[in-house]
Structure formats: structure tokens, C-alpha cells
Amino acid sequence: EGDIVYATTSNGQDWTHSNIPSPNAPSFIALNKNTGEFLGEDDAKIGPHIFHGQWSSASTANVNGRQLVFWGGGDGFCYAFDAKPMKDTDTSWLKTVWKFDCNPPEYRAKDGKPIKYPDAEGPSEINATPVFYKSRIYVPIGQDPEHGEGIGNLTCIDATKTGDVTKTAKLWEYRGIHRSISTVSIDPDTGLLFVGDFSGIVHCLDAETGKLHWTHDMKAHMWG
């Protein structure tokens, strides 16, 4: 956006997969594209809640006259930040406009007990880039391919909301997808959405309604 570059810090766990060495480190930052000067960091405090790592790239769009930056967190939430860093005391922040938990509640807990990551039936982070289309965000959840296959979810989020919008901004979700590290593609002429999952299935859905049109088995894992 303008002269600003947005970057994921890739903060996460150490080699033991049980410890986050820098839980207070930023997850997402803004830099001046001409000088590399640090301009701000996210205010979401994601660090203590990271499942494993963080690999999502950001996207940006103007929503109701306000430029937002969308990013998938290592905690399984999709975030919308104000694109312009705001000074507060001695630090500049990328303010959270909204956040959405892309994991259904039953992925996070069963019988009142948290499901341990990276259980195949449990929650995942977001590795894909959130895609903006017609005031909506489309993003699947997934994990490091070394963790194997597991349940997934593709969510269509209303990008015009504010706050913790987990219960108010879901327009539709598609649980027929497995874990995915792939970013969706949308054809604006037909409104068809395409996305692959790590199990090797290509899914074609209606971007407006989430209706499944077809699937195709590539018979191999899909990373792209």
C-alpha cells in the first residue's frame, strides 16, 4: 500500500515443537519500501497462541473507503489490519480491524477438552494468502505438510465487519476440503472458485454460495 511493504516475521516454535522462544515478538510488520525503515507491528498478540509457524502472505483491498491488509495467522485466525500504522506511546501499530477464527469450535475441542495440535481431527493454522473478492475474504486452513493429512475448512468471510467477527461474518464454509496450503483462485467471469488441498483434491465451488460443483483427484499431494 503506497510506500509500505508488509511482511510475516515467521515467528513460531523451536525444534522441540513445544516452546515458543519469543512469544512477545511481532507476527506481522510494516516497512518503508524505499528505505527498509520499520514502520509498525501488529497489535494482535498472536505469539503465545501460535500452533507451529507462520507462513501466510498478505493481501490488501479498499473496504468501504478504508484500506485493509488481510493476513492468516499461525493461531488459525484470519486478520484484517488497518493498512496505515498508527503511533501509540513509543511504538507504531497495525491496528486489528477484525479477526475471524477459521477453525470451527469442534476442531478446537471435543467433550470439553482441547484437541492437541497437530491431531488429524484438530485445528490448523493458515498458510494460504487470504483472497479478497467482492467485499469477501476466502481462506482455507492447513498445516506443515510434514504433519500429514487431516480435516480442513474453507471459509468465506464478510470483510466489512469490525471486531471479533467469528460469530457474525461467516457467509459460508466448506468442510469438504482437507488441510490445504493452497491459495484460492476465482474466475470473475463465472464466479467459480478453485482450490487444491494437501490430499491432492482440486475443488471447484460457487464463490457466491459455496456450492460444490466438482472435485478432481490429482492422485498426489498438492502444495501449489
N, C-alpha and C positions, 0 to 999 in steps of 0.2 A: 504494500500500500504506500504509494508515494515513494519516499526515500527510506522506507523501513523494510528490513528483512526480518522474518520470523523464523525461529529455529527451535527444534526439540533438543533438549540437553542430553537425552538418553540416560537420565538418572535411573537407577534401578538397584537390584540386589547384587550381592557379591557372589563368588563362586560357590558358596555353601547353599545358595537358594533359600536362605532363611534369615538373612540380615541385610538391611538397607543401610550402608555406611553413612550416607548423607541425607537423612530424611528431611532436613530443612532446606536442602538445595532446591533451586527453581527447576521446574519441569519444562517450562516454555519461556523463551526470551525474545526480546526485540533489539535489533541492532541497526545503526545507521549504515545504509548500503554503500555509502561513499567512503566512510572513514573507519567502519567497524566499531564505532563507539557504542557502548552499552546504553540502551535507552529505557529498558524496563523488564520486569519479570512478572510471571503470572501470580495472582493473589489467591489461587485455589488451594494451596497447601496439599498437594497431591502426594508428595513424597512418602509419608508414613503408610499410605494405602496402596502403593504400587505392588502389583502381583509379582512381576518378574522384571520387565524392562519397558521401555517406551520407544516406539519406532514410527508412530504416525507422523505424516507430513500435514501441513496446514493448508487450508483453502480460505478464500475471502470473498465477501459479497456485500453489497449495499442492501440493508433491510430497513424499509420504512425511513429512508434518509440517514441511516446510521451505518457506518462501515464496521462490519464484524469480521473476526477471524475465527475459523472453526478448526477444532483440533481434537483428536481422540486420545484420551488419557490411558496411562498404564493401570488405572483403577477401574476401567470399564465404563467410565463416564465420557460422554461427548460434551465438549465445552464450546461456548461462544464467548470470545473476549472482545471488549472494545478495542478497535484497531489502534487507537491513539493512547500511548502510555500517559498515565496521569500521576503527577507528582504528589506524594503524601509523606510528610516529615522528610526523612533523609533518603527515601527510595522512591522510584517511579514504578508504577504497577500497571499491568494489563488487567483491567477490571473484568471480573466474570459477569457477563450479562445473563447467561443461563447455563445450566448443566442438566444433562439427561442421562440416567442410568440405563445403558443399553442391555444390561442383563436382567431378565425377568426375575422376580423375587425367588421363585423356586429354583433358579440356577445358583443362588447365593446361599440358600439354607433349606434343609429338609428336616422335618419333625422338630423344628425349633433349634436345630444345630447347624452352624456354618458348614458348608461343603468345602473341604480343603482343596485349594489350588495345587496342582493342575488336574484334579479329578476330571475324567471324561464327561461326567454329568454336572460339572460345576461351572463357575463363572470364568469369563475370559476378559482380557484387555482389548484394546482397539489398536490394530496395526495398520489399518487402511486409512486413506485420506477421506474425510467427510466430503461428500459431493453436494453442492448447492444447486437446486433446480426448482424454479417457480416457488420461491419462498419456503422451500423444504430442504431438509438435510437427510441424506441417505448414507447409512454407515453400517457395516457388519462388525461382529466381534470375532476374535481369533487369538491364537497363541503362537509362540515359537514352534515351528514345525517339528523340532526335536521332541516336543511333548506329545506328538501323535495326534490322532483324530479325536473328535468329541462333538458335543452338541454346539450349535451356533445360533445366531439370531441376526436378522437384518431388520433395521428399524427405519421408518420414515418419520421424521421429526418436524413439527411446525417451528420454523426458525424465527417467528415473530414474537414468541413468548419471552418472558423475563423471569429470573429466579431459578429455584429448583423446580424444573418443569417435568419431572419424571412422571407425574400423575396427570398432567394436563396437556402435554404437547405431542403425545404419540398419536399419529394419524393412522398408521398400521404397522404391523410387524409380521415377519415371515420366519417361522421356525423350521421350515423345511430345509434350510441350509445348514451345513456343518461348519466347524471352525473355518474361518477364512482370513487370509492376509491380503486379499484382493480388493481393490477399489472398484466400485460400480461404474458402469458406463451407461449413459442414457442417450437414446436417439430422439432429438427434439421433434423430428418429423412424425414419428409414430408413437412416441411416448413409451417405447419399450425400454426396459431396464435389463442389463446383463451383468451377471457377477459369477465368478468362479469360487469354489471352496477348496480347502486343502484335500478333501477326499476325492477331488477330481471331477466334480459335477459342475457343469455350467447351467445356470438357472436364468430363465427369461420370464420377467414379470411385467405387469402393467404398473408404470411408475405412479399413476394416479391412485389406484385402488389396492395395489399389492397382489392382485390376482395372478396366479401362476399360469403361464401359457405353455411352457415346456421345459424339460431338463435334458441334458445330454451328458452321458458318462464318457469322460476322456480316457478312462482306464489307466490313469496315472495321477500322482499328486500334482496339484496346481498351485504355483507360487505367484504367477504373474497377475 
